[in-house]
Amino acid sequence: MLKKSLFFILFLSIFFLGILGITSADTGGYTVGPCPPEEELDKLGNAVDMSGADVTYSFWEFPLSFKIAYIIGYLAAFVSLFKLVPIIIGQVRSLSKNVIQKRIINYVLMKPGCTPSEISRNLKISLGSIRYQIRTLKSEEELTFKKEGKFTRVFQKSNVFTNNDKTIISHLKGSTRKQILLNILENPEITNQEISEKLNLDKSTTHWHIKKLREDEIISSEVEGKFTKYIVNPDVESELLKWLKI
């Protein structure tokens, strides 16, 4: 569409230049046309008057054909510009969309497991726009999602992240849960009560976080008397340590 419009403008320009390039006077025996090259002027000598204009004419004093061609040329340019405006606007919107998408992808690369709200807040882009863009990027297989309760975690679509990685990162995004995991790593076989005392948490809050970690097999437990003791699942410990360092 853009090429057709540009070709249309070029065609009209050539057409009207052909009309306006040489204008012959109805009377008077002279011809008005483009100035010939310097070498031709030298050959003509005094036959060509180069002293300047003898008189200045207003637009309305020119021949009717000239005025019509002039007006049609302006109209053609206006119509062509009118046709180009939607195309230009579309190109600007597309460029803006690509810039936003690149910013989102770069943010997700730096902050794997981030939420749409977090992206919106830190990039200062409306949440509605972020949600639309990440859905588009998911359909284009640039990003992938992981649901964690009421949160949607966003990751790069690649082989970098295993399912365990995504699960661990999602848990580490919560500061309380991260502190609980650190305490279990540093104090294997720690109890619910000991965690609550160390982190100044209600036992019910500690229990809820531990339940989520057990459901995803990040930690395991064993009962000893009336106490339940917790350890990090050996199968995920190396991955947990890797993401704790980042």
N, C-alpha and C positions, 0 to 999 in steps of 0.2 A: 504493500500500500504506500509506503514512504517513497519507494523508488518510482512508482507510477506518478505520484504527485510532483516529485522533482522533475521527472521527464516532461510532465504537462507544463510546468513553469518554464523549462528550457525551451520547449516548442513555441510557447506563446512569445517568449522574449525574442527568439529568432524571427518569428513571423512579423512582430511589430517593428523590430529593427529594420526588417526589409521594407516595411511601409514607410518608416520615418527616415531611413538612411539618406534618401535623395528626394527632395521636393522641388518640382519645377514650378516657376511662376506662370500664372495664366497669361500675363503680358509682361513686357519689359525685356524679354530675351536673355534671361540669366538663369543659372541653375545653382541651387544651394545643395551642397553635399559635404561629406567628410573631407577634412584637410588631407591632400595627398602627401606622400613621403617627401623628405627634404631633397632627395636627388631629383625628383620630378619637378619640385618647385624651382630648382636652379635652372632646369631646362626651359621652364615657362617664362622666366625672367619677369619683365614688367607686365606681362599679360595677366598676372594675378595681383589683385589689390590686397596687400597685407597690412594696410595702414590702420585697420580697425573697423568697427561697425560704423556704417553711415547713419543708421537710425535704429532705435530700440522699439520692438513691437511688443504689445501685450498679447496675452494668450488669445484673447477674443478677436484679434486682428489677423490671426493665422487662417489659412484655408480650412473649410469645414471638414475635409477628409483628415487633416492633421489633428483637429480637435477631437474628432470621433475616435481616431486611433489612440490618441493620448488617454482619453477617458476609458476606452475599452481595456487598454493596458493596465490602468490602475484597478479597474474592476476585476480583471483576471488575477492580478497579484493578490487582491483582497480575498477572492474566492479560494485561491490556492492556499493562502495563509490560514483561512478558516478551516480548510480540510486538514491542514497539518497540525493544528492546535491539539486535537484529541490524541494524535500519534505522539506528539512531544510530551503531553501530560502523561500518557501511558508509559513512555520511556523513563520519565522522571520517577514515577511511582515504582516501576520495576527496579530502578537503581536504588531507591530508598529501601525497598523490600530486601534486596540483596545485602545492603549494608547492615540492616537490622539482623538478618539471619546470620551473617558472619560474626556479629558481636555476640549473639546468643551461643553459637557453636564454640567460639573462643572462651566464653565464660564457663560453659559446661566442661570444656577440656581442663580448665583450671580448677573447677569446683564440681567434680563428679558427685552425683547424688543430690544436687541442689533441687529445690522446688521451684515451680513457676513464680510463686510469690517472692522468693528470694531473688530470682533473676530480675523480676520487675522492679523490685526495690533498689537493687544495686546498679542496674543499667538505666534506671529512671525512664522506663517505658511502661505504658499502661498494661495492667494485668491482662485485659482482654486481648490486646495486640500480641502479648507474649504467648498466651494460650493458643491463639490462631497460628502463630509462626511455628511453635514447637510441634503442633499437630501436622503442619505442612512438612516440616523437617523429618518427622517420624514417617510420614507417607513416602518421603523421598529416601528413606533408610539412612538418614544422617544421625538421627537420635533414636533412643529407645527409652521406655518408661518402666518403672517398677513401682507397684502400689504397696504402700506400707500404712495400713490403717486409713486414716483420712488424708494422708500425704501421697503425692505423686512425685517420685524421684526421677530425675532426668539424667541419662547417661549417653555418652558417645556410642554410636552403633559400630562396634568393632570387636576384635578378638581380645582386646586388652582386658576386658572385665569378664570373669567367670560369674556364674550364678552366685557362688559363695562370696565373691568380691562385692557384688551389688548388695547382697544381704548385709554383709559386715559394714560397708560404707553407710548404708541406710541407718543402721543402729548407732554408728559413731557420730552421726549428724546431731543426735540428741545429747546435749552436754551431760545430763544426769546419767543417762545410760552409758555414756563413755566413761564417766567416773566410776560407775559400778564395775564395768569390765576391767578397768585399770586396777581396781582394788582386788578383784578376783585373780587377775594375773600376778599381782605382787604378793597376794596372800592366799595361795591355794587352800581349799577346804574352809574358806571363810563362811560364816553363817549369815543368815538374813539379818539377825539382830546386830551383829558386828558391823555389817555394811551400813545399816541405819544409823548406828552411833557415829561411825566415822564421817558420814556425809551429812549428818544432821537431817535425816529424812524420817517421815512416818513409816512404820513397818508396812502399812498397806501400800504406800507408794513404791517402796523397795520391792515388795512382793509382785506388784504389777509389772515392773520393769524386768524382773527376773523371769516371770512367766513368759514374756515376749521373747527373751533371749533363749529360753529353753525350747519354745515352740519352733524356733528357727535353728535349733541344734548348735547354737554358738557356745552354750555352756551345758554342762551336765551336773547331776547332783547325786549324792548318796546320803542315806539316812544313817545316823549314828546315835543311837539312843533317842532322845527327844529332839535332837538337833538335825537339821538338814544342811549339809555342807556342799559348796559349789566349787567347780573347777572349770576352766576353759576346755572345750572339746579339743582333744589333741589333733583331730583331723583339720581343724580350721585355725589352729594357733599360729602357724607361720604366716598365713594370710592376714590374720588380725594384727600381728606385730608389724607387718609391712605397711598396712594402712594407718596404723597408729603413728608411724614415723612421718607421714605426709601431712 
